[in-house]
Amino acid sequence: MQDYNFLGQALITMDDIKKEISTESNAVYVLKRLTETNKIKKLKGGLYATVNPLTKDIFANKYEIATALYKDAAVGYHSALEFHGLGNQVYSEVHVISSKRYSLDDIDGLEYVFFNNKYSEGISEYEQNTVIRVTELERTVVDCIDRIDVAGGLEEVFTALSAINYCDEKKLLKHLQYYDKKVLYKKVGYLFSVLKPKYLSEDFYRKCKENISARDDDIREYKTLSSKYIKEWKLIVPEKIVNTEN
């Protein structure tokens, strides 16, 4: 079988194939033959991945696949933490944000979990084998603190924050302003105040405090955990954010 230009791509769509194969019937035949000879692997619908002939693994990684699944899909939450080199836990899930809600996709041994999020700011594009769309670091931080349950838990998020060398406070405040959640301002302000990174000014904390509520909020994942009260942020938090006993 002849080689096709699209076989030089990590991911292939039907549109890529139709550029080189004139008729629908021929395209179907070629796809069948390429799949049978293990040159490509079907991932979902009209999305295919080329196979490394030496390892028999696909060339595309989970971030590239997540981006290619739907038009506005982007890597988010814990998967974005991993992309930015900040994830400590190993996940068999890939977190994908999009403007529409889609069902789970099980692809190549990983479960792609979709989160409906219409916020289109703070998404960066990177070029590897193909394009990757992922939430920028600052939005990833805000999203993960907003959904600590999705991001691997409070300890995982705090450990990730402690590994960050720099965050743009203007971007952090921009994303906080979009979500406009008083408890989110509290959580972001408090967690950063524990770490006291040099890249954040006192003005950042002041602006966070200007947007918090007067009520107390409990951010413990398990309410049976011993706690302490942070009067400055009106938060009930775990006695220990990071478990040093493990």
C-alpha positions as CSV (number, residue, x, y, z in Angstrom):
1,M,0.0,0.0,0.0
2,Q,1.3,3.4,-0.9
3,D,2.3,5.9,1.8
4,Y,0.1,8.9,2.4
5,N,1.2,12.3,3.6
6,F,-1.3,12.1,6.5
7,L,0.7,9.2,7.9
8,G,3.3,11.7,8.9
9,Q,0.8,13.2,11.4
10,A,0.3,12.0,15.0
11,L,-3.4,12.5,14.7
12,I,-5.6,12.1,11.6
13,T,-9.1,13.2,10.9
14,M,-11.4,12.4,8.0
15,D,-10.7,15.8,6.5
16,D,-7.0,15.0,6.4
17,I,-7.8,11.8,4.6
18,K,-10.2,13.3,2.1
19,K,-7.5,15.7,1.0
20,E,-5.6,12.8,-0.5
21,I,-8.3,10.3,-1.3
22,S,-10.9,11.5,-3.8
23,T,-13.9,9.3,-3.1
24,E,-15.7,8.2,0.1
25,S,-15.5,4.5,-0.8
26,N,-11.7,4.7,-1.4
27,A,-11.3,6.5,1.9
28,V,-13.2,3.8,3.8
29,Y,-11.1,1.1,2.1
30,V,-7.8,2.8,2.9
31,L,-8.8,3.4,6.5
32,K,-9.7,-0.3,6.8
33,R,-6.4,-1.5,5.4
34,L,-4.3,1.0,7.5
35,T,-6.1,-0.2,10.6
36,E,-5.7,-3.9,9.8
37,T,-2.0,-3.4,9.2
38,N,-1.6,-1.5,12.5
39,K,-0.4,1.7,10.8
40,I,-3.2,3.7,12.4
41,K,-5.5,3.2,15.4
42,K,-9.1,4.4,15.6
43,L,-9.6,6.6,18.7
44,K,-13.1,8.0,18.4
45,G,-15.5,8.7,15.5
46,G,-13.4,10.1,12.7
47,L,-10.2,10.6,14.8
48,Y,-7.3,8.2,14.2
49,A,-3.7,8.1,15.6
50,T,-0.7,6.8,13.8
51,V,1.2,3.9,15.4
52,N,4.9,3.8,16.1
53,P,6.1,0.7,14.1
54,L,8.8,0.0,16.7
55,T,6.9,0.3,20.0
56,K,3.4,-0.4,18.6
57,D,2.2,2.6,20.7
58,I,0.5,5.6,19.2
59,F,2.6,8.7,18.7
60,A,0.0,11.1,20.1
61,N,0.0,11.8,23.9
62,K,-3.1,12.3,26.1
63,Y,-2.9,16.1,25.9
64,E,-2.9,16.1,22.1
65,I,-5.8,13.6,22.0
66,A,-7.8,15.6,24.5
67,T,-7.4,18.7,22.4
68,A,-8.4,17.0,19.2
69,L,-11.6,15.3,20.5
70,Y,-13.8,18.4,20.0
71,K,-13.4,21.8,18.4
72,D,-13.2,23.9,21.6
73,A,-11.7,21.2,23.9
74,A,-8.8,22.1,26.2
75,V,-6.8,20.3,28.9
76,G,-7.8,21.4,32.4
77,Y,-7.8,20.8,36.1
78,H,-5.4,18.1,37.3
79,S,-4.4,17.2,33.8
80,A,-3.3,20.8,33.3
81,L,-1.4,20.7,36.5
82,E,0.4,17.6,35.1
83,F,1.1,19.4,31.8
84,H,2.7,22.3,33.7
85,G,4.9,19.9,35.6
86,L,3.0,20.3,38.9
87,G,1.1,17.1,39.3
88,N,2.2,14.6,42.0
89,Q,-0.5,12.0,41.8
90,V,-0.8,9.6,38.8
91,Y,-4.2,9.8,37.2
92,S,-5.9,7.4,34.8
93,E,-8.3,10.2,33.9
94,V,-7.7,13.1,31.5
95,H,-9.6,16.3,32.4
96,V,-11.0,18.2,29.4
97,I,-13.0,21.4,29.5
98,S,-15.3,22.5,26.7
99,S,-18.3,24.8,26.2
100,K,-20.6,21.8,25.9
101,R,-21.0,18.7,28.1
102,Y,-19.9,15.5,26.6
103,S,-20.0,11.9,27.8
104,L,-16.9,10.0,29.0
105,D,-14.6,8.7,26.5
106,D,-12.3,5.7,27.1
107,I,-9.4,5.9,24.8
108,D,-6.2,3.9,24.8
109,G,-6.6,2.9,28.4
110,L,-7.4,6.4,29.7
111,E,-10.7,7.9,30.6
112,Y,-11.4,11.4,29.2
113,V,-13.7,13.2,31.5
114,F,-15.4,16.4,30.3
115,F,-16.3,19.5,32.3
116,N,-18.7,22.1,30.9
117,N,-17.0,25.5,31.2
118,K,-17.9,28.3,28.9
119,Y,-15.0,30.6,30.0
120,S,-12.7,30.9,27.0
121,E,-10.0,33.1,28.4
122,G,-6.7,31.8,29.8
123,I,-6.2,29.0,27.3
124,S,-2.7,28.6,25.7
125,E,-1.7,26.6,22.6
126,Y,1.5,24.6,22.4
127,E,2.9,22.7,19.4
128,Q,4.2,19.2,20.0
129,N,3.3,16.4,17.5
130,T,0.2,18.4,17.0
131,V,-1.6,21.3,18.7
132,I,-2.3,21.2,22.4
133,R,-4.8,23.5,24.1
134,V,-4.4,23.8,27.9
135,T,-5.4,26.2,30.5
136,E,-2.5,28.6,31.3
137,L,-0.8,28.3,34.7
138,E,-2.7,31.1,36.4
139,R,-6.1,29.8,35.2
140,T,-5.1,26.2,36.1
141,V,-4.3,27.4,39.7
142,V,-7.7,29.2,40.0
143,D,-9.6,26.3,38.5
144,C,-8.0,23.7,40.7
145,I,-8.6,25.7,43.9
146,D,-12.2,26.2,42.7
147,R,-12.6,22.4,42.2
148,I,-10.2,20.9,44.7
149,D,-12.2,17.7,44.5
150,V,-11.3,17.4,40.8
151,A,-7.7,18.5,41.3
152,G,-6.6,15.7,43.5
153,G,-7.5,17.1,46.9
154,L,-6.3,20.0,49.1
155,E,-2.8,18.5,49.8
156,E,-2.2,17.9,46.1
157,V,-3.2,21.4,45.2
158,F,-1.1,23.0,48.0
159,T,1.9,20.9,47.0
160,A,1.5,22.1,43.4
161,L,1.3,25.7,44.5
162,S,4.5,25.3,46.6
163,A,6.3,24.2,43.4
164,I,5.4,27.2,41.3
165,N,8.2,29.6,40.6
166,Y,6.1,32.5,39.3
167,C,2.4,33.4,38.7
168,D,1.1,36.6,37.2
169,E,-1.1,38.2,39.9
170,K,-3.0,40.2,37.3
171,K,-4.0,37.0,35.5
172,L,-4.9,35.4,38.8
173,L,-7.2,38.3,39.6
174,K,-8.7,38.3,36.1
175,H,-9.7,34.7,36.4
176,L,-11.0,35.2,40.0
177,Q,-13.1,38.2,38.7
178,Y,-14.7,36.1,36.0
179,Y,-15.8,33.3,38.4
180,D,-16.8,35.9,40.9
181,K,-17.1,33.5,43.9
182,K,-16.5,34.9,47.3
183,V,-15.3,31.5,48.7
184,L,-12.9,31.2,45.8
185,Y,-11.3,34.5,46.7
186,K,-10.9,33.2,50.2
187,K,-9.3,29.9,49.2
188,V,-6.9,31.5,46.8
189,G,-5.9,34.2,49.1
190,Y,-5.5,31.9,52.1
191,L,-3.4,29.2,50.3
192,F,-1.1,31.7,48.8
193,S,-0.8,33.6,52.1
194,V,0.5,30.4,53.8
195,L,3.3,30.1,51.2
196,K,4.0,33.8,50.9
197,P,5.5,33.7,47.4
198,K,7.6,36.7,46.5
199,Y,5.9,37.1,43.1
200,L,2.6,38.2,44.8
201,S,2.2,41.7,46.2
202,E,0.3,42.8,49.3
203,D,-2.1,44.4,46.9
204,F,-3.1,40.9,45.6
205,Y,-4.1,39.8,49.1
206,R,-5.9,43.1,49.7
207,K,-8.0,42.6,46.5
208,C,-8.8,39.1,47.5
209,K,-10.0,40.2,50.9
210,E,-12.2,42.9,49.4
211,N,-14.2,40.2,47.7
212,I,-14.7,37.7,50.5
213,S,-18.0,37.2,52.4
214,A,-18.5,37.7,56.2
215,R,-19.7,34.1,56.6
216,D,-17.3,31.3,57.7
217,D,-16.5,28.6,55.1
218,D,-15.2,25.2,55.8
219,I,-12.8,23.9,53.1
220,R,-11.9,20.6,54.8
221,E,-12.5,17.7,52.4
222,Y,-13.5,15.5,55.4
223,K,-15.3,17.2,58.2
224,T,-14.0,14.7,60.8
225,L,-10.4,16.1,60.3
226,S,-9.1,18.3,63.1
227,S,-9.4,21.9,62.1
228,K,-8.3,25.4,62.9
229,Y,-10.0,28.7,62.2
230,I,-8.3,31.4,60.1
231,K,-9.9,34.6,61.2
232,E,-8.2,36.7,58.6
233,W,-9.9,34.7,55.8
234,K,-12.9,33.5,57.7
235,L,-12.1,29.9,56.9
236,I,-12.1,26.6,58.7
237,V,-9.2,24.6,57.4
238,P,-7.4,21.3,58.2
239,E,-5.0,21.5,61.1
240,K,-2.4,20.2,58.7
241,I,-2.7,21.0,55.0
242,V,0.1,18.6,54.1
243,N,0.2,15.2,55.8
244,T,3.8,14.8,56.9
245,E,3.2,11.4,58.4
246,N,3.1,9.5,55.1
